[in-house]
C-alpha cells in the first residue's frame, strides 16, 4: 500500500501543506494513520479525496457542499458494498 507523508501528499496533489492541514481541520480529509514516530501518513484513498476536493473547489463548490458530496459518495460506497455482500450471501 502507498504511504505518503503530508509533504509528499501535498506535492502529488499540487497543493501547499497548509492546504492539507486546512482540509483536515475542516473535516474534509483525515490521515490514513500515523507512523511509529507519530507522523501522519496518507494512502491512495486520501490522495483521491484530496484531488476530488481540489476539483470541486475549482468548479466553485463551497467547503460545506464538498463535505456533503464526500458524505454522499461514502454512503453510496457503503450501499454498494452491502449490495455486493447480499448478492454473495444469496
N, C-alpha and C positions, 0 to 999 in steps of 0.2 A: 504493500500500500504506500501511496505517496505521503510523505511527511514534510511539510514546509514550515519554516519559521515565519513569523509575521512579516519580516522583511522580504523573504522570497515570495510569499503570497501577494504582497502589495506590488512587487515588481512584475509578477506574472499578469496581474490584473490591470497594471498601468495606473495604480493609484498611490497616494502617499500613505505611509504607515499610520499617520494621524487619521486618515480617512477610514482605515480598517478599524481603528480604536473607536472612532465616532460611531460607526455602524454597530459595533459591539455594545457601546453604551446605550444605544437606541434600540437594542434588542433585535436587530436585523441579522446579526451574524454572531456565531459563537465558535470558539476553537473546538476542534475535534477532541482535543485532550491537552495534557501537559507533559512535557518531557520530565525525566527524573530530576533535572535541575530546576524545574518549575516554569520553564518557558512554554508559552502557548505553542501548540502545533496544529497544523491545518492539513486537510486532505483534499482530494478531488471534489468532494461534495461542497466544501466550503468555497473552493475556487469557483465552481459553477454558480453558487449562490451569489458570490461577490460580483461576478460578471453579469448575472441577471439584475442585481441591484443597480449596477452602473448603466446597463441598457435601459432599464425602466426610468432611471433618473434623466438620462439623455432624451427620453421621449416625453419628459415633462411631468412624470408622476411624482407626487409628494411622498415623503417617507411613510406617512400613515397608509397611503394607498399601496405602497410597495410591501409594507408589513402585511396588509390584508391579502395581497396577491400571493405572497410566500406562504401564508397560512392556508389559503385555498389549495395551493399546489401540494402542500403537505397532506391535507385532508384527502385529496384525490389519490395520492400515492397510497395512503392507508387503506382507502376503499379498494384500490386496485389489488393490493396485497391480500386483503380479506377475501376478495372475489377469487383470486388465484388459489388461495388456501382452501376455500369452499369447493372449488372445482376438483381439486386434488382429493379431497375427502369424499366427494360424490363418486 
